[in-house]
Amino acid sequence: MTAPDAKTIGFIGLGIMGTPMAAHLVTAGHRVSGYDVNPEAVEKLVAAGGRAASSAADAVQGADVVIMMLPDHPHVESVVFGAGGVLEAAKPGTLLVDMSTIRPETSIEIAKAAQDREIGVLDAPVSGGEAGAKQAALSIMVGGDEADFAAAKPLFEVVGKTIVHVGPHGAGQVVKAANQLVVGGIYGLVGEAIVLMEGCGVDARTGLDVLAGGLAANRILDLKRESMVARQFEPGFRIDLHHKDMGIALAAARQADVSLPMTGLVAQLVAATRAMGHGSLDHSALLKVTEQLSGRA
């Protein structure tokens, strides 16, 4: 059923995050045309009531809002700047919302290029992983103009719970980089806690239950302690993507001329996990590196 205030939305990037997000927008009554290089992903959107687009340009054609959920900045740049891309196909007045996690400078570059074409731009990366996308409970950190944020907020409320305008273009990506360095660090420390307890003959499951009720409590302990102790690493967010995100954090630190020593250590731990062949596993698989370093793999 179409809502009275329904938007025509072009959704580009229907991966493990994008597919449920696009489906929530359909359920909310919006007209969603989706495109992805994987035809099976597009079929899932069609099954949810969306329309299959034959290309990015087809998804963008006539859209009030274009949402991108893509793996990295080269994919975003290709979709935005390439032949038949967003800047060519979008009508003046379109709002482009990039919910990918990419370099802040790319977000700023897109916003500058779109201004001449009267296209609004927001960088709006998300946190919450596949579970947050499926539950419409994502945290969304948004950079861009206040008026564009206000226009997009009803759509953000369909897919997220924590929605904050954090500053100008690129600011959303900076906050997401900060999010990823904290998440990576906590995963690394939870992994070390498990290895320590098990190495000392203490039941790690019981120990983590205690940690989750004290000052060490955090969302990763809430959501992942059982699966980590059981060594279940089905991806909600892959090591490969976290490796990319740690690179963004380190590059942003260099550009800002600040020192992030713990972030550097976490980045190396993530890189080691990937080098060991675990890039397709969940980022909680950082535990596997700690086990190997301790001779317990």
PyMOL commands that set and color helices and strands:
alter all, ss='L'
color gray80, all
select helices_A, chain A and resi 18-27+39-47+56-60+73-81+86-89+104-115+129-134+146-159+171-199+204-211+219-229+239-256+261-278+283-293
alter helices_A, ss='H'
color red, helices_A
select strands_A, chain A and resi 8-12+31-35+51-52+65-68+95-98+120-123+126-127+138-144+160-167
alter strands_A, ss='S'
color yellow, strands_A
deselect
rebuild
show_as cartoon
